[in-house]
Amino acid sequence: MEVKIESKVGELNQMVKCVYSFLSDCENFRPLAVSEKIKDWQSDCDSCSFSVDGVGRLVFRIVERVQEELVKFTIENPQAENVFLWVQLKNVSLNGTRIKLTAKLDINPMFKLLISKPLKQALDKIVETLENLYKS
């Protein structure tokens, strides 16, 4: 069963080209991955990988970039197939950018109830982290 989960829409106080530049290079994510649950961080421009307690090893790989509009990732994990994350950007003013994250994954219908709420919370947390990063 295909499940699609969207974050809240975030408001970033930064030019869209700066936000896009940051999000389209996985090397930039290292400072955001500071947590006692995240271990073994590795990254290059197009991908990052790390281990998360209770989840296992995750690999985020950029599969599509649309200048100043979209960065699309695939997420590789032995426990899941066909997992994608879209980061959509919209320029609203000189120093104003809106952001929304969308996750799409194929999962067993029984797991939909288990994963939907925590995944929505994780997407919203990423948006909040970026909002804090780009506070004026």
GIVENZI-V11307 format. One record per residue. PSI is psi in degrees with one decimal (999 if undefined). BURIAL is # if it has 16 or more other C-alpha atoms within 10 Angstrom, else .. D_LAST is the distance of its C-alpha to the last C-alpha in Angstrom with 1 decimal. Layout:
psi=(PSI | PSI)
burial=(BURIAL | BURIAL)
d_last=(D_LAST | D_LAST)
//
This chain:
psi=(132.7 | 130.4 | 135.2 | 125.0 | 132.1 | 145.5 | 173.2 | 163.1 | 124.7 | 156.3 | 115.7 | 131.9 | 69.3 | 153.7 | 142.3 | -35.5 | -32.7 | -41.4 | -45.6 | -44.6 | -42.3 | -49.1 | -19.9 | 8.4 | 108.2 | -20.1 | -28.1 | -13.8 | -15.9 | -48.6 | -23.5 | -13.0 | 27.1 | 108.1 | 147.8 | -15.6 | -17.9 | 129.0 | 163.5 | 47.5 | 132.8 | 143.3 | 159.2 | -171.2 | -39.2 | -7.1 | 160.5 | 150.5 | 150.9 | 164.8 | 141.4 | 128.0 | 130.1 | -10.6 | -42.6 | -162.7 | 132.0 | 143.1 | 120.9 | 123.9 | 127.9 | 126.7 | -12.8 | 140.3 | 132.5 | 114.5 | 119.2 | 18.9 | -38.9 | 139.7 | 122.5 | 129.7 | 150.3 | 146.4 | 118.0 | 127.7 | 134.3 | -19.6 | -4.6 | 151.9 | 154.5 | 56.6 | 125.1 | 149.9 | 120.9 | 133.8 | 109.5 | 135.2 | 145.4 | 124.1 | 124.3 | -16.4 | 178.6 | -46.6 | 37.6 | 125.7 | 135.7 | 146.8 | 141.6 | 137.5 | 139.6 | 127.0 | 137.0 | 129.3 | 154.0 | 118.2 | 161.9 | 135.1 | -29.5 | -28.2 | -11.2 | -46.3 | -34.4 | -35.4 | -24.4 | -50.9 | -48.5 | -35.3 | -41.9 | -43.5 | -40.0 | -42.7 | -43.7 | -36.8 | -39.1 | -43.6 | -45.3 | -39.0 | -42.6 | -37.0 | -42.1 | -35.7 | -36.6 | 32.0 | 148.4 | 999)
burial=(. | . | . | . | # | # | # | # | . | # | # | # | # | # | # | # | # | . | # | # | . | . | # | # | # | # | # | # | # | . | . | . | . | . | . | . | . | . | # | . | # | . | # | . | . | . | # | # | # | # | # | # | . | . | . | . | # | # | # | # | # | # | . | . | # | . | . | # | # | # | # | # | # | # | # | # | . | . | . | . | . | . | # | # | # | # | # | # | # | # | # | . | . | . | . | . | # | # | # | # | # | # | # | # | # | . | # | . | . | . | . | . | . | . | . | . | . | . | . | # | . | . | # | # | . | # | # | # | . | # | # | . | . | # | . | .)
d_last=(41.2 | 38.0 | 35.0 | 31.7 | 28.7 | 25.3 | 21.9 | 19.9 | 17.7 | 14.1 | 11.0 | 8.7 | 5.8 | 8.0 | 11.5 | 14.3 | 16.3 | 13.9 | 13.7 | 17.4 | 18.2 | 16.7 | 18.5 | 21.7 | 22.5 | 23.5 | 23.5 | 19.7 | 20.2 | 21.9 | 19.0 | 18.3 | 22.0 | 22.3 | 24.7 | 28.2 | 29.3 | 28.4 | 30.9 | 32.2 | 29.2 | 30.1 | 28.3 | 28.6 | 26.8 | 28.5 | 28.8 | 28.1 | 30.4 | 30.5 | 32.5 | 31.4 | 33.6 | 35.6 | 34.6 | 35.9 | 34.8 | 32.2 | 31.7 | 28.9 | 30.0 | 28.3 | 31.0 | 29.3 | 26.4 | 25.8 | 23.6 | 20.1 | 21.5 | 23.0 | 23.6 | 26.7 | 27.9 | 31.2 | 31.4 | 34.7 | 36.2 | 39.9 | 39.6 | 38.0 | 38.7 | 36.9 | 33.4 | 30.6 | 26.8 | 25.1 | 21.4 | 20.9 | 18.1 | 17.9 | 16.2 | 15.5 | 13.9 | 13.0 | 9.3 | 10.2 | 12.3 | 14.4 | 16.0 | 19.3 | 21.6 | 25.4 | 28.0 | 31.6 | 34.5 | 38.2 | 39.4 | 42.4 | 42.2 | 42.9 | 39.7 | 37.5 | 37.4 | 36.7 | 33.8 | 32.0 | 30.3 | 29.2 | 28.0 | 26.0 | 24.4 | 23.7 | 22.1 | 19.8 | 18.9 | 18.0 | 15.7 | 14.1 | 13.8 | 12.0 | 9.6 | 9.0 | 9.0 | 6.3 | 3.8 | 0.0)
//
